[in-house]
């Protein structure tokens, strides 16, 4: 399940002007390539490219064909210019197919196959990896944060298995930032999920965690601008690593890797004690 290996950091890039954090947006070829190269030099394990904002509090949905065009362009550029794997952050089959044909090796579905179950079969047929995110759409009515996330991911894993996605190609994401209709305030929900990460390891798949500059950090720290949330991001990253995360998705690869290395050393010392 990835235990014993160093925690990986994935560089997040967006070619969607609608994205919540403008600092991650790159919409021209030169800037996209420079940003990707900087992440590669900093030590990114792979790059995750999004072409439509998935923030649940934004009205940013675009036509599938437009998302497909954006992903085809961005993934194609990165896979031809860099020797680094690329994942595509999409929940729809048409954009996913475009990304896979352009060279993407992983599909990152933030709805956990709830939006388009055919995505699993497409991923399986392509021999690609799949990241399944806990999603309110795939979960029972929200209750205990960790129990709800476990239930959601169990449903998503069942769909992936039924479609033939191999077990060793699936990662699970606890869905930080996506549960807004819960019976507790969403910052408290996200903190509860991060605190309960060890329980999610029972699913038997590597934990892929994205906390970078998310709104729960802004709410807790009193910082509205995502550009000012790096300190809180690094604190949440350390907590995720101490909780057993295997992969961290980040906008700031170099800074995140430094936090990951320290947190991982502490985790290993705790395990030896």
C-alpha positions as MATLAB code, in Angstrom:
seq = 'XXXXXXXXXXXXXXXXXXXXXXXXXXXXXXXXXXXXXXXXXXXXXXXXXXXXXXXXXXXXXXXXXXXXXXXXXXXXXXXXXXXXXXXXXXXXXXXXXXXXXXXXXXXXXXXXXXXXXXXXXXXXXXXXXXXXXXXXXXXXXXXXXXXXXXXXXXXXXXXXXXXXXXXXXXXXXXXXXXXXXXXXXXXXXXXXXXXXXXXXXXXXXXXXXXXXXXXXXXXXXXXXXXXXXXXXXXXXXXXXXXXXXXXXXXXXXXXXXXXXXXXXXXXXXXXXX';
ca = [
       0.000    0.000    0.000;
       3.010    2.285   -0.226;
       4.130    1.951    3.397;
       7.883    2.089    3.734;
       8.181    4.392    0.732;
       8.662    8.134    0.931;
       5.471   10.175    0.840;
       5.041   11.495   -2.690;
       4.095   15.059   -3.580;
       2.029   15.712   -6.703;
       2.136   19.111   -8.377;
      -1.298   20.639   -9.066;
      -1.710   22.681  -12.244;
      -4.892   24.253  -13.586;
      -5.687   25.392  -17.103;
      -9.097   26.592  -15.948;
      -9.308   30.345  -15.349;
     -12.268   29.626  -13.043;
     -10.139   27.830  -10.427;
     -10.365   29.047   -6.831;
      -6.637   29.752   -6.524;
      -5.436   32.019   -9.312;
      -1.812   31.260   -8.487;
      -2.260   27.740   -9.850;
      -3.757   28.844  -13.173;
      -1.625   28.716  -16.323;
      -3.370   29.118  -19.658;
      -0.537   29.609  -22.143;
       2.009   27.034  -23.260;
       5.190   28.778  -22.115;
       3.914   29.433  -18.585;
       2.460   25.950  -18.262;
       5.715   24.346  -19.276;
       7.786   26.592  -16.989;
       5.510   25.873  -14.033;
       5.644   22.139  -14.703;
       9.422   22.159  -15.065;
       9.768   24.006  -11.760;
       7.610   21.381  -10.047;
       9.679   18.609  -11.605;
      12.923   20.197  -10.383;
      11.424   20.599   -6.910;
      10.751   16.857   -6.737;
       7.150   16.292   -7.842;
       6.342   12.611   -8.332;
       3.850   13.491  -11.035;
       1.660   16.376  -12.202;
      -2.114   16.631  -11.789;
      -3.825   18.783  -14.396;
      -7.315   20.204  -14.020;
      -9.304   21.901  -16.763;
     -12.485   22.746  -14.852;
     -12.780   24.005  -11.301;
     -14.153   21.395   -8.910;
     -14.561   23.682   -5.892;
     -18.080   22.903   -4.618;
     -18.818   26.541   -3.799;
     -18.095   27.833   -7.331;
     -20.408   27.819  -10.340;
     -17.704   26.873  -12.792;
     -19.079   23.964  -14.817;
     -18.171   24.124  -18.509;
     -19.227   21.908  -21.447;
     -17.517   18.525  -21.545;
     -16.119   19.250  -25.002;
     -14.438   22.426  -23.742;
     -12.921   20.575  -20.788;
     -11.738   17.856  -23.178;
     -10.043   20.397  -25.443;
      -8.264   22.004  -22.499;
      -7.032   18.653  -21.162;
      -5.963   17.373  -24.575;
      -3.831   20.464  -25.067;
      -2.306   20.626  -21.584;
      -1.679   16.919  -21.075;
      -0.302   16.575  -24.582;
       2.141   19.427  -24.039;
       3.367   18.108  -20.692;
       3.747   14.487  -21.725;
       5.729   15.377  -24.833;
       8.014   17.882  -23.113;
       8.590   16.299  -19.687;
       9.638   12.880  -18.460;
       7.079   12.918  -15.658;
       3.719   11.137  -15.348;
       0.564   13.221  -15.640;
      -2.871   12.668  -14.124;
      -6.055   14.331  -15.316;
      -8.456   15.826  -12.787;
     -11.840   15.122  -14.377;
     -15.125   13.402  -13.572;
     -16.447   12.971  -17.126;
     -15.672   10.348  -19.742;
     -15.204   12.658  -22.731;
     -12.477   14.805  -21.127;
     -10.926   11.700  -19.553;
     -10.680    9.990  -22.937;
      -9.033   13.079  -24.413;
      -6.520   13.180  -21.557;
      -5.713    9.472  -21.820;
      -5.218    9.733  -25.574;
      -2.861   12.671  -24.934;
      -0.758   10.571  -22.559;
      -2.310   10.843  -19.083;
      -1.589    7.800  -16.950;
      -4.033    8.425  -14.089;
      -7.608    9.747  -13.858;
      -8.409   11.749  -10.739;
     -12.198   11.743  -10.194;
     -13.293   14.041   -7.377;
     -16.817   12.605   -7.461;
     -15.713    9.022   -6.821;
     -17.444    7.801  -10.027;
     -20.766    9.276   -8.886;
     -20.926   11.678  -11.854;
     -20.043    9.216  -14.612;
     -19.643    5.520  -13.708;
     -18.439    4.814  -17.290;
     -15.220    6.558  -16.295;
     -14.148    3.406  -14.462;
     -14.472    1.170  -17.534;
     -12.631    3.737  -19.656;
      -9.808    3.852  -17.118;
      -9.620    0.065  -16.918;
      -9.493   -0.319  -20.691;
      -6.704    2.254  -20.897;
      -4.674    0.481  -18.212;
      -4.528    3.722  -16.268;
      -4.579    4.430  -12.563;
      -7.607    5.868  -10.775;
      -7.919    8.252   -7.833;
     -11.301    7.991   -6.107;
     -12.409   10.906   -3.955;
     -15.004   10.632   -1.220;
     -18.038   12.512   -2.468;
     -21.385   13.474   -0.939;
     -22.991   12.108   -4.107;
     -21.640    8.620   -3.352;
     -22.212    8.706    0.402;
     -25.128    8.109    2.755;
     -26.552   11.180    4.518;
     -23.602   12.798    6.314;
     -23.049   11.694    9.884;
     -19.717   10.996   11.500;
     -17.073   12.418    9.137;
     -14.787    9.392    9.001;
     -17.640    6.880    8.810;
     -19.254    8.878    6.003;
     -15.998    9.072    4.047;
     -15.440    5.335    4.519;
     -18.944    4.586    3.251;
     -18.515    6.848    0.226;
     -15.171    5.345   -0.737;
     -16.492    1.821   -0.270;
     -19.217    2.536   -2.828;
     -16.697    4.045   -5.255;
     -14.297    1.139   -4.847;
     -17.116   -1.276   -5.628;
     -17.830    0.556   -8.891;
     -14.154    0.566   -9.833;
     -13.739   -3.137   -9.127;
     -16.857   -4.036  -11.067;
     -15.448   -2.153  -14.058;
     -12.195   -4.090  -13.891;
      -9.809   -1.479  -12.493;
      -6.982   -3.453  -10.819;
      -6.710   -3.003   -7.056;
      -3.084   -1.920   -7.289;
      -3.996    1.002   -9.553;
      -6.471    2.664   -7.198;
      -5.772    5.466   -4.721;
      -8.366    6.936   -2.366;
      -8.848   10.586   -1.431;
     -10.845   11.582    1.708;
     -12.437   14.538   -0.075;
     -11.201   17.454    1.994;
     -13.324   20.473    1.088;
     -16.123   18.614   -0.698;
     -18.597   17.944    2.119;
     -20.453   21.221    2.549;
     -23.886   19.953    3.586;
     -22.748   18.058    6.659;
     -24.410   18.361   10.079;
     -21.243   20.031   11.407;
     -19.527   23.119    9.998;
     -17.296   22.226    7.073;
     -14.017   23.347    8.732;
     -14.807   21.057   11.651;
     -15.712   18.283    9.206;
     -12.402   18.578    7.355;
     -10.448   18.607   10.611;
     -12.337   15.503   11.730;
     -11.453   13.693    8.509;
      -7.772   14.628    8.779;
      -7.724   13.514   12.407;
      -9.306   10.212   11.380;
      -7.033    9.381    8.442;
      -5.569    6.278   10.154;
      -9.004    4.628    9.987;
      -9.111    5.079    6.202;
      -6.036    2.913    5.793;
      -8.335   -0.050    6.433;
      -9.520    0.346    2.831;
      -6.187   -1.078    1.724;
      -5.327    1.604   -0.817;
      -2.804    4.455   -0.746;
      -4.219    7.660    0.720;
      -4.079   10.646   -1.630;
      -4.743   13.880    0.266;
      -5.266   17.394   -1.059;
      -5.364   20.248    1.448;
      -3.473   22.892   -0.475;
      -4.834   26.399    0.201;
      -8.365   25.060    0.721;
     -11.153   27.049    2.290;
     -11.175   25.229    5.643;
      -7.674   26.614    6.196;
      -8.929   30.101    5.426;
     -11.845   29.675    7.811;
      -9.679   28.409   10.649;
      -6.943   30.997   10.165;
      -9.174   33.926    9.238;
      -7.548   34.276    5.815;
      -9.878   34.908    2.882;
      -7.279   35.020    0.115;
      -6.017   31.553   -0.946;
      -2.697   33.176   -1.865;
      -2.087   33.799    1.858;
      -2.819   30.251    3.054;
       0.558   28.543    2.586;
       1.444   28.385    6.329;
      -1.877   26.737    7.144;
      -1.464   24.432    4.171;
       1.878   23.201    5.457;
       0.421   22.581    8.924;
      -2.435   20.550    7.418;
       0.035   18.702    5.204;
       2.101   17.687    8.219;
      -1.051   16.470    9.966;
      -1.983   14.399    6.902;
       1.442   12.782    6.755;
       1.369   12.020   10.481;
      -2.060   10.463    9.883;
      -0.696    8.083    7.293;
      -1.081    9.832    3.935;
       0.929    8.313    1.108;
       0.532   11.093   -1.485;
       0.027   14.840   -1.026;
      -1.398   16.991   -3.829;
       0.072   20.490   -3.649;
       0.308   23.797   -5.460;
       3.661   24.556   -3.800;
       5.839   21.503   -4.385;
       9.157   22.617   -2.882;
       7.649   23.981    0.332;
       5.338   20.988    0.684;
       8.165   18.502    0.213;
      10.072   20.140    3.049;
       7.064   19.815    5.366;
       6.507   16.228    4.206;
      10.088   15.182    4.920;
       9.962   16.529    8.463;
       6.542   15.045    9.201;
       7.544   11.710    7.713;
      10.670   11.559    9.868;
       8.520   12.165   12.952;
       6.041    9.495   11.813;
       8.809    6.956   11.366;
      10.284    7.800   14.761;
       6.865    7.280   16.327;
       6.489    3.909   14.577;
       9.896    2.777   15.882;
       9.146    3.839   19.456;
];
